Every structure is written in C-alpha cells, then in structure tokens.
C-alpha cells in the first residue's frame, strides 16, 4: 500500500517507521508538515513519534495545528487507515482525530521499557517497546464510557505503566480507521530487536 | 611609577583572562608587541588547558599510531574507523564535569549536545550514545539532586534528539563529593558514500557561513573556567554554563547531513569550547589560510553583546562552515526548510591572518598559528609508576544496586539498531551489513585508587573482555582522561602512567586510540578526584558469530568459572592471551553463555544470569579471586568442550548446572536498594 509518512521538525522515528513499512512490502512516501496533499494520493497514513517542534508547548500541540493536518483530516474522513505512534498519537489527539489526551507520566519520568499489551475485545496479547514522557492517557468520565461502549479501546497495558486511565495504551476513533498508541510497533518486527509483535501489526 | 601602573594593569588582565606571567611574555614575543584588548580574550581561550592541551600534549603523542583501519588525521573532531564492507564509523568521548557540577541538568544535557556535534560535523549520523558518570556519596550535600538532574539532563537531550542511549557506567564514591564526573560518548555512522568532512578552511574567496542557533551570552569564558579548580564561589560561575536545545540540535543534524549529501560544503567545524574563537582560528590554522570575519554579522540573541563576548560565547547548537560562493543559496534554502538561520559572516583570504572586524573597524589581524600552533606546551614534573599488584574488589555504593532507574529514562531503541541495550554488560548496535558494533565504557575508580597502573590497564581490559564475552573484538578506543591538578607531580605521574598503560593496551588489543579529551583541574579546595581515565571501547561482532547470551538460556547446561589472570599478579600480555582463547571458544560456538564477573561479586553476577528463569544449581562456590573471571555456560553432552576449556585456562572451577527456576525471576529486589539510597521511586 502507498502510505504517507508525515514528518514535522523534531519527528525522530520517521526513518524507523518508513523502514518498518517498506520491509513489510508497503510503499511509504514522505509528507512534509508545510505541504498539503490530496487524499487520493495515499492509501493510508502514518504519523511517527519524536518531539515535534520540540514539544515545548504541550506534546503534539503545535504539530496538530500545522498545515499538513488539513490533509491528514481529509484522509481520516475518507475512511482510509491512519496510525499515530507515540508523538504521532499525541498529535492525532491534539488534532481531535482521536479522543482523549496524553499527559505526563505519573512518575514524572521518561519511561523506556518493554510493555505487555492486551486487546480488550480479542484478548490478543503482545509485547512492544515503550519510550515516552507524556504517555498517560486521560479522558473525561462521560467520554470514557463512550470509549468502551463503542469498542474504541485498542490496547491496554497488562500492568500499570504510566498512570493511564483504565491502563489504556491505544485507542481508535469511532469509525475505527484512525488509530493511535504510545508503544512502538516499528521497534519490534525482527528477532534481533527482541520481539516480532510489531510485524503486520497495523495493515 | 609608570612601570608600576602598567604592571598592575597587566596583573589585572592576567587574572581576568586566567593567563600566567610566562604566558604573557610568550604572547609578547610572538606578537613582537603588547597584545591589544581583544587579543587578550583570544589568547585566554585558545591557550586554556581545555583548548590547548598544554599539559598533556607531550604525552598524548604516545597514542599516535598509523593503523590501516583509521581514516582521520590527528586533530579532527572525532576519529573515523573503516570497518570494511563500506561501513565507517566515528566516535568520541568528552567531559562536561565542571558545568554539570554547577548546573547539573543543563551541564549534562549540553555535554550530550556537544559530543553529538563532534560526530555529525564529521559527516556521520549519530546512532548511539553512552555516558560515564561518577557521583559522590548519596548523603553528601546536593548529591541526590545532582544524580537526578544529571540523568534527567541526559535523558532530556538524548531522547529528544532521537539518538538512543545504549550503555553507560555509573560509580559513586565520596571522593567525588565536590567534583562529579559527566563524560558523554557518541558514535556515528557514515551513511552511503558520504565523505568524511574536513575542518581545514580552503579556497581563497570562499564564504564563511555561520549556521544554527543565535549567539547569546551563555558560556562566555567557559573554556578557561573549565581549566580551573573549583573554589567556594561556585554560584558566581553559574552564568558560564550553557543552555541546550535538543530540538534545535535535531534540526541541525538533519540540515547539516543534507548539505553534506548534496556536496555543498568545503569544510565544517562545530562551535564547542571557546565558541567562534576556537572554531575560526582552528579552521584557518588547519587549512593554512586566513579568514576575514565580520563579527557584527553574527546573529545575536542579545543585541547588547560586544565583539569579545561574541568571540567567547559558548551558546550551543552552532556551526561554522566554508562553502563556495555559488553554493550559498542552496545551503540557505536547506537551512530555511529546517527552520534554521545561516549567515554569511566572512571570507577565506590569501594572507595567513585572521582579521576580525566590528562595523568596519579592524579589531585585530593575527596569524592563527600564533594562537593554535604556538600555544605553550608544558613538560610537567612526574615520576614513573609501576604495577603494584595490590588490589582487591571493592564494592562501592552504586555497584550493589541495579541502575535500571537511570537507564529506564533513556530512549534505548530509536533508530532500529539496538540489539542489546543498557541492561546488559555490553551494548550491541546493528549495522546494515548484519554485523554488530559493541560498546562498553571503562575505568573503575576504586581500582585506580588502589593501583593506578593496573587500574589504567583495566580501563581497556575490562570493557574489552566484556565484549569478548559477547563475541566481539575491540576495533578502536576513545578516552576521556579526568585528573586533578597537573602541576602536582603525584597527579601528573598517574596521568603519564595512565596514558602509557592505555597506549600499551591499545597495541595489545590491536585497537588504536582514535580520539579523546583531557579534563584537568578536577579538584575542589585542594582535594583532587581519584585519577579517572575513562574509556570508550568499540568492538565488532561478525555476522556469522554465534549468539552468546549473558544469562542462562536452558536447563542442564554446565556452568564454570574461568580466570583470565593470576590472582594479585596482573600481566597484560598473559591476560590478553587468555582473552584470545576465550574469544576462540566463543567464535567456535562452544559456549552458550558468558559473563564477566564484576566488582559486585560472583553471586551477584549469577543472580543477574537468572533473567530468563533458569538458574545455576551451585555445587561449589569456586571464586578464583582473579581480576577477570568469566562465568561460562556450555553443553555437557560434548565432553571435548570441557577438556578444551580446561586446557586453555589454568584457572578453572566448576560451579554447577543450570535448572529451571521454581518461580519467575524477580528483578525488583535489585532496584529497591537504589531507590532507597538515592531517595527515588
């Protein structure tokens, strides 16, 4: 599939996500934060992690308001698959494409580790690396209920990691085509990486 | 009367610029006149210990060694090693001790930023970071705060810039109570056929271009501050510490690598210690050309800055480059795309002089070699030291505890190359050829204190043996020599002995010293740190080299302990021979696991080997009391293997057999002590 990989100044998992997609037989192509594009040009989108614009305001807040996001919204509305990983997840939440918000970890410290995850509906469990400072998922009580009612909880940490509500690690939009998660599937798709659960993880 | 006045004025200048009377005499004789106002600042910066290596240079020559693997000449920002198969790497290690003690968060962060710039200035993309840290006792004043803030600073900078921190070494001893050590290591890879960038300015008429962050007043006089011992007025030195911006650095990396890929650059140099002064004078001196620099064109964060501050500012994330005039537009476009400024501030000129201008007025015109090549060189008094062979394992505070609290704050996997991260004795970073680079940092301060010569050998032997256990062999070395006041003969003696031991070890292991850094005057109120020659040893693991784990991977395997040296009788040649035998054993696939026992003791190492839920059923405690003893795990079904091991290693003891653990391995007891000691959770 032709997958656009969105880059902001400060994105630092861009090359990793590009390679991850390429190695799985997709055709990734770069999209720059200042550029608009038509939804017809891609079959899907990936928003990689990093520290977009330094994350000096709120993680993902500046990136969510940059020009390219108009096109990202178009793709999301068209029903094509969109994934946000780590900072990409934060950006999609800030842009209103995914529910909730990511706030600083409960410990106040950056966390790099492997985390066991479970999908609440399929009960499939996987292990992926995490690396984030602002990974604590937060959502208002009434919204939280809707999230569960609509099957929008994608992944939960098996053990509490960063203080997320309901140990939530990843969510989807109501339609299910836009997904976001804090763990890094692109860092676990070869044996030598320590795990392969990131292989064919998304599309 | 007049002479007296002049002397008082000169005395005041000498004090302000941290220069000596003899150095003033040398300045006058080189210039054939009295130095002009701005020249004082230039000499102060470039003749500081930090920039000139004036106390160490005569000894550092012992590292000079033409090795077929090494691609750079002496004096470049970092050494470059050709690994074959089209893969080249650059790496270096640098100290940021003084700033980190004054302002730990930014001191440590900018230490990381500075070492990264040394790497991408060469044209290599940074792919791995590591840190060597020495703290005081946890109960010492400020110490818990220093530890937390240093780790936070490293985490802040490395994570944001997107380079994984894959390994490290951390010690805690009361001797560092008033002078902690923060040494940062970075390694980069030359992608594709990108050339190694030179730093010598070339081509009369070419432009001098300033790129990156604007200049502020941070870090003015930083280099000469770092060349001084601490006194009580630490607070007054806070303004000499720089502030780092990792986001800016990330943009700078991408922009610089892009202009290098498009071959738009003639030469490039980062602005590190002594900022614009050292970068411009060194580029001119190395290129044997002159430069004309309009200081008033330098982009400023604070318009009140004058030429002297501009010359000495150590604002971070700035580079100086030389390009052909026709390439300026293309360079500016790329920098603009990344949201960065690039400013044409001068030209390369024919006359061998650096001319500094301020709004059209010539401030000075001076031969760069006077400052760079003719810096004073001191042969400080010392005496030769010998191996005492008087050492014993000494547990120090941090060694008892797992340092997971530290490395859990570092992104260890960004870049998709990490095979083995900071939780292992040695880091493994994958290259595109499928081979792996191994990284381990050396220097055990408790050993340096007991026996400085054995301790100095150990700075290479310990990390090298750790990588042998993982099936890698050292290819090159960098060092960061942290010492006290070189004017004291007992310190200088340990410095010289360390340089000689490291140079000798490098020859023995066939791994040249390709880059390094010296940090003197690590003392406070007359009390020096233990001599701490930290090293970064980089090795290579071949593609077909068998996987050897540092833990137990199955049940019913034999576990034995082998000694690579004789107890209390360290002999570098003999130990190397044993290390070679161990390497052969591992290369052949005879060992499933191998782990070097550290100062934490045999039991601690065996405990850590339980991580895959297998343990050793110990039948004999068998400690050999060697400095280097390795736990090896092998197949009992092939009796030849044990015979082979026994014949290769005189010091051999059976420990037991592996078995499945009854309950899952619990790492948390190892982390509790650390949390308690340092007041963290």
Boltz contact constraints between the chains, C-beta under 6 A:
constraints:
  - contact:
      token1: [A, 9]
      token2: [B, 251]
      max_distance: 6.0
  - contact:
      token1: [A, 9]
      token2: [B, 339]
      max_distance: 6.0
  - contact:
      token1: [A, 10]
      token2: [B, 247]
      max_distance: 6.0
  - contact:
      token1: [A, 10]
      token2: [B, 250]
      max_distance: 6.0
  - contact:
      token1: [A, 12]
      token2: [B, 162]
      max_distance: 6.0
  - contact:
      token1: [A, 16]
      token2: [B, 416]
      max_distance: 6.0
  - contact:
      token1: [A, 51]
      token2: [B, 160]
      max_distance: 6.0
  - contact:
      token1: [A, 54]
      token2: [B, 247]
      max_distance: 6.0
  - contact:
      token1: [A, 109]
      token2: [B, 409]
      max_distance: 6.0
  - contact:
      token1: [A, 110]
      token2: [B, 155]
      max_distance: 6.0
  - contact:
      token1: [A, 110]
      token2: [B, 159]
      max_distance: 6.0
  - contact:
      token1: [A, 110]
      token2: [B, 409]
      max_distance: 6.0
  - contact:
      token1: [A, 112]
      token2: [B, 408]
      max_distance: 6.0
  - contact:
      token1: [A, 112]
      token2: [B, 410]
      max_distance: 6.0
  - contact:
      token1: [A, 112]
      token2: [B, 411]
      max_distance: 6.0
  - contact:
      token1: [A, 112]
      token2: [B, 412]
      max_distance: 6.0
  - contact:
      token1: [A, 129]
      token2: [B, 413]
      max_distance: 6.0
  - contact:
      token1: [A, 131]
      token2: [B, 411]
      max_distance: 6.0
  - contact:
      token1: [A, 187]
      token2: [B, 413]
      max_distance: 6.0
  - contact:
      token1: [A, 192]
      token2: [B, 419]
      max_distance: 6.0
